[in-house]
Amino acid sequence: MTSAAKPSVRPRRPEFSSGPCAKRPGWSLANLEKAVLGRSHRSKPGKARIKEVIDRSRELLGIPADYRVGVVPASDTGAVEMAMWSLLGARGVDVLAWESFGKAWVTDVQKQLKLEDARALTADYGALPDLSQVDFARDIVFPWNGTTSGVRVPDGDWIPDDRAGLTICDATSAVFAMEMPWPKLDVATWSWQKVMGGEAAHGMLVLSPRAVERLESHTPPWPLPKIFRMAKGGKLDAAIFEGSTINTPSLLCVEDALDALGWMESIGGREAVRERAEGNLAAVAEWVARTDWVDFLAREPAQRSCTSICLQVVDPWFTGLDADAQARAAKKLAALLEDEGVAYDVGAYRDAPPGLRIWGGATVERADVEALLPWLDWAFAEIRQG
């Protein structure tokens, strides 16, 4: 591979991190001037802003009216663990894992909750587990999109409507970018830091009526920390889903979330933001198709994420290196892009195969993705030549 000329066009915004993700186009601190600061989150205006996040999220995402939506502590991780600690144990459970975060939920179920009747259905990076092996008489825990592998479930057709168990879906890098079939999901979680481009530390939790029924009929045998408790006296604590959060949220972050939701509404709602994310994936796919040194980590086109776009180096020079040398070369590639100021935080996740991970969520402009791609060719040629 010969040295490539350094591109002359740079991405206008080089933020391609997979979380926290790029702010929405046109974002400014001035957009947060309406934040309710110096007031209690339980004050009338503070609570109203939290409730507005809940209501606008429901409307934008098309969440059914009988589903509960709430803001909870500790980002998406807190929301997933809140659901597992509160709802699991009534049935056996299948946990699907094909990347690092799914594996974390396996650890929670098997080693922390110590559920005896628990199965882990796993796959290597780049593939999905065999979804036909899922037993829907059991509870199911799964990520919709594998943020660290770039592999997503293609749809919800594999989930039956007449399931007996609950489906608990970590949807943090999928919501607002992929179609969520809400009747198939009993629990869904996400955080503002992903497709919304908001700030971290706050989670969103959605419960179906079936999940609420489980919460009110099942008492877990393990102690529940205060921040996980969604029931009082055997009944759902409905106030959590009306803006009375369990712990103190940042009302500055709440205002930032409202700004992101307002932007999404202004460009056409959920269809528009999904189209933006899919357009970013399409731009990368067109480049990969004509580029011989790189390929998607996800093997099946229908399973390729439009948010966490994970790439592997397939050039014989790279694949001929030992594992440590591959890791060093991949880090050098990402560092060179950062040094040039054209792409920040695009190295593969630390547990994933060496390569690149480019965020393609809706706050990223397709023009910036297209401007980045020639820089990837240039940077690889540079490290290839040493």
Secondary structure by P-SEA (a helix, b strand, c coil): cccccccccccccccccccccccccccccccccccccccccccaaaaaaaaaaaaaaaaaacccccbbbbbbcccaaaaaaaaaacccccbbbbbbbccaaaaaaaaaaccccccccccccccccccccccccccccbbbbbbcccccccccccccccccccccbbbbbcccccccccccccccccbbbbcccccccccccbbbbbbcaaaaaaaaccccccccccccccccccccccccccccccccccaaaaaaaaaaaaaaaaaccaaaaaaaaaaaaaaaaaaaaaccccccccccccccccccbbbbbcccccccccaaaaaaaaaaaaaaaaaacccccccccccccbbbbbbbcccccaaaaaaaaaaaaaaaaaaaac
